[in-house]
Amino acid sequence: MARALWKGAISFGLVTIPVSLYPAKDQSGNMAFHMLHKSDLSRVHNVRMDDEDHEVPYEEVVKGYEYEKGQYVVIGESDLEAANVEAAQTIDIMHFVDAEEIDIAYYDTPYYTEPGKAGRKAYALLRETLRRTGKIGVAKIIVRERQHLCGVMADGPALLAYTFRWPYQLRDASEFDLPGEDLDKLGVSAQELKMAQQLIEAMATEWEPGQYHDTYRDDLLKLIDEKVRSGKTTEVSEPPKRREADSNVIDIMSLLKRSMEQNKSGAATATTDEEAGASPRKRSQRGSAKKTG
């Protein structure tokens, strides 16, 4: 069981729901690499150095805020907690908005909330009300010494607290050279548009996260296993040369037609497999929710 980041409450109006906050991201499956010295494969460590090139032990490191050039005020854990005790332990919902109104670019990191025994009824009430109305509670939350805007949303049996990026943290799309919305100027024909829509509809399916796998991680683990078994644990291989992208004019229509043909062929193969007794994929038990990335 993951350790709670903090224990506090979700509040809206006069309702207060005691909860514990947990990271939704599971780090246990992550691959860890160590930095090594190429000559003898000895570990390379990060060392904390001060301005005079003296190594500083971790227990002697403190947080400091530079209020003037070269002048600092030291901030300890007690200061961080005392700054606003209530804000540091509360997900205070300020407004409720339609989930579809929030641009996906704002979504950052999801956290699970777990109700205390005294808050289970109110927790379920808020969760079901959000689900039925399609609303998200917009709140503020302090995680790891920083205040975030966040959305409280129903996700299956849970209430997620999904931190948002602040508007100043996002670039404006106008900074980039993007194609306009006048399809005629771009040379997009009605036939191409229709074919693209047909391809998307043919490839459409229900969201089943269990069917997707981190194939890059699997391939990398396989490569590592092969290097270990062959005894090539100290070799540093050169990366393969990247193939240059084809810059010639693309015949979109022919690519769409070929994609449709491949999709039909794949669907036919899947149907044959099922008729031969292949067991259907088990559906994910987790309820679907908007933008839980």
DABEL-V656603 format. One record per pair of residues at least 4 apart in sequence whose C-alpha atoms are under 6 Angstrom apart, sorted by sequence separation. I is the first residue (numbers start at 1). J is the second residue. D is the distance in Angstrom with one decimal. If there is no record, write none. Layout:
BEGIN
i=I j=J d=D
i=I j=J d=D
END
This chain:
BEGIN
i=11 j=15 d=5.6
i=37 j=41 d=4.9
i=49 j=53 d=5.4
i=50 j=54 d=5.4
i=75 j=79 d=6.0
i=78 j=82 d=5.9
i=81 j=85 d=5.7
i=115 j=119 d=5.6
i=119 j=123 d=5.9
i=130 j=134 d=5.7
i=142 j=146 d=5.2
i=155 j=159 d=5.9
i=184 j=188 d=5.9
i=274 j=278 d=4.6
i=11 j=16 d=4.4
i=36 j=41 d=5.0
i=37 j=42 d=5.3
i=49 j=54 d=5.3
i=66 j=71 d=5.5
i=67 j=72 d=5.9
i=115 j=120 d=5.6
i=130 j=135 d=5.1
i=142 j=147 d=4.1
i=154 j=159 d=4.8
i=183 j=188 d=5.2
i=227 j=232 d=5.0
i=228 j=233 d=5.7
i=273 j=278 d=5.6
i=10 j=16 d=5.8
i=36 j=42 d=5.4
i=49 j=55 d=4.5
i=66 j=72 d=4.4
i=141 j=147 d=5.5
i=153 j=159 d=5.5
i=227 j=233 d=5.8
i=10 j=17 d=5.0
i=36 j=43 d=4.6
i=48 j=55 d=5.6
i=49 j=56 d=5.8
i=65 j=72 d=5.2
i=141 j=148 d=5.3
i=153 j=160 d=5.3
i=9 j=17 d=5.2
i=36 j=44 d=5.2
i=48 j=56 d=5.4
i=64 j=72 d=5.6
i=65 j=73 d=5.3
i=140 j=148 d=5.7
i=152 j=160 d=5.6
i=9 j=18 d=4.2
i=35 j=44 d=5.3
i=64 j=73 d=5.4
i=140 j=149 d=4.6
i=152 j=161 d=4.7
i=8 j=18 d=5.8
i=9 j=19 d=5.1
i=64 j=74 d=4.4
i=139 j=149 d=5.9
i=140 j=150 d=5.7
i=151 j=161 d=5.6
i=8 j=19 d=5.6
i=63 j=74 d=5.8
i=64 j=75 d=5.7
i=139 j=150 d=5.2
i=151 j=162 d=5.1
i=7 j=19 d=5.9
i=63 j=75 d=5.5
i=138 j=150 d=5.9
i=150 j=162 d=5.2
i=7 j=20 d=4.3
i=138 j=151 d=4.8
i=150 j=163 d=4.0
i=6 j=20 d=5.9
i=137 j=151 d=5.4
i=149 j=163 d=5.9
i=150 j=164 d=5.0
i=6 j=21 d=5.6
i=136 j=151 d=5.9
i=137 j=152 d=4.8
i=149 j=164 d=5.2
i=5 j=21 d=5.5
i=136 j=152 d=5.6
i=4 j=21 d=5.4
i=5 j=22 d=5.8
i=136 j=153 d=5.1
i=4 j=22 d=4.9
i=131 j=154 d=5.7
i=127 j=154 d=5.2
i=99 j=135 d=5.3
i=98 j=135 d=4.5
i=99 j=136 d=5.5
i=97 j=135 d=5.3
i=96 j=135 d=6.0
i=97 j=136 d=5.4
i=96 j=136 d=5.5
i=96 j=137 d=4.4
i=95 j=137 d=5.8
i=96 j=138 d=5.9
i=95 j=138 d=5.3
i=93 j=137 d=5.7
i=94 j=138 d=5.9
i=93 j=138 d=5.5
i=94 j=139 d=5.5
i=93 j=139 d=4.1
i=113 j=159 d=5.8
i=92 j=139 d=5.2
i=92 j=140 d=5.9
i=112 j=160 d=4.9
i=91 j=140 d=5.9
i=111 j=160 d=5.6
i=91 j=141 d=5.2
i=111 j=161 d=5.1
i=110 j=161 d=6.0
i=111 j=162 d=6.0
i=110 j=162 d=4.2
i=109 j=162 d=5.6
i=88 j=142 d=5.3
i=109 j=163 d=5.2
i=108 j=163 d=5.4
i=108 j=164 d=5.2
i=107 j=164 d=4.8
i=106 j=164 d=5.1
i=106 j=165 d=5.0
i=192 j=253 d=6.0
i=199 j=260 d=5.9
i=208 j=284 d=5.8
i=10 j=90 d=5.9
i=8 j=89 d=4.5
i=9 j=90 d=5.0
i=10 j=91 d=4.6
i=11 j=92 d=5.0
i=12 j=93 d=5.2
i=8 j=90 d=5.5
i=24 j=110 d=5.5
i=24 j=111 d=4.6
i=23 j=111 d=4.6
i=24 j=112 d=5.5
i=22 j=111 d=5.5
i=22 j=112 d=5.1
i=21 j=112 d=5.9
i=21 j=113 d=4.7
i=20 j=113 d=5.5
i=19 j=113 d=5.9
i=20 j=114 d=5.1
i=19 j=114 d=5.1
i=19 j=115 d=4.2
i=18 j=115 d=5.8
i=19 j=116 d=5.5
i=18 j=116 d=5.4
i=18 j=119 d=5.6
i=17 j=119 d=5.0
i=156 j=286 d=5.9
i=156 j=287 d=3.9
i=155 j=289 d=5.0
END
